[in-house]
């Protein structure tokens, strides 16, 4: 039984030592910090802009499914659909996705495309050089064969 525990522990250690796990842990920590920034933008900028039309707090937007909808918190009556909080969460998600895409994904994909283009260009020039060398060697071979052939005929 101790062998199984040792192998499970060794497997767990190997899993933790993978580069992807460390990258994922860093991403989660950065994501948590980034969420605070996005929430601040939504609460400080987006909600007041929406508040210019209605109320500053999106959570107060609701519809009453089964009335009468009176009171707030534990003393609320009726069945409310809190579509304002869903709208706020959706805005937070869309803003987060847009910022991640435009500030992280798009620049990284452009960078990787440039790196790939440079790599392909480098490989392309190497192939041209190799093909040229191969062609030269074939020509030399053909010349040698032709010289041998003409030398044998002259004797």
Buried (B, 14 or more C-beta within 10 A) or exposed (E): EEEEEEEEEEEEEEEEEEEEEEEEEEEEEEEEEBEEEBBEBBBEEBBEEBEEEEEEBBEEBBEEEEEEBEEEEEEEEEEBEBEBBEBBEEBBEEBBEEBBEEEEEEEEEEEEEEEEEEEEEEEEEEEEEEEEEEEEEEEEEEEEEEEEEEEEEEE
